[in-house]
């Protein structure tokens, strides 16, 4: 499912004015939306008093960590080529 979502964001950027950066921008947009999802769950846990509200440093660590993980997943040995070929 992660691969398919990446492919859809890649196609979105491919049809935009920034088509030459679609491979990277698709990964970046997907990581921002995924970190928003993580922070939404964190906010719900904060609401119920289970965890504390994330500080700015924790927010940057979460965002940077997700960008790094997805970047490694898609760009290690050019895996994005196989994903794009599979869904095209």
C-alpha positions, 0 to 999 in steps of 0.5 A: 500500500505504501508503494501504491500511495507513493506512485499516486503522489508521483503521478500527481507531481508528474502532471504538475509544473514540477514534473522533473522533480516528481520522484523526489516531490512524491516522496516528500509529499507522502512523508509530510502526509504520513507525519501529519497522520502520526501527529494526529494520533499523537494529539489524540493520545495527548488529549486523553493524557497518555503522552505529553504534547510534542515539543518542536524538537520532537516534531522535527525528529518525527518529520525528519525521521519519516523523510529519511525512512521513506527516502531510504525505502524508495531511493535505495537501489532506485526502488522507485523505478520498480514501483513506477514500472509495476503500476504503469 
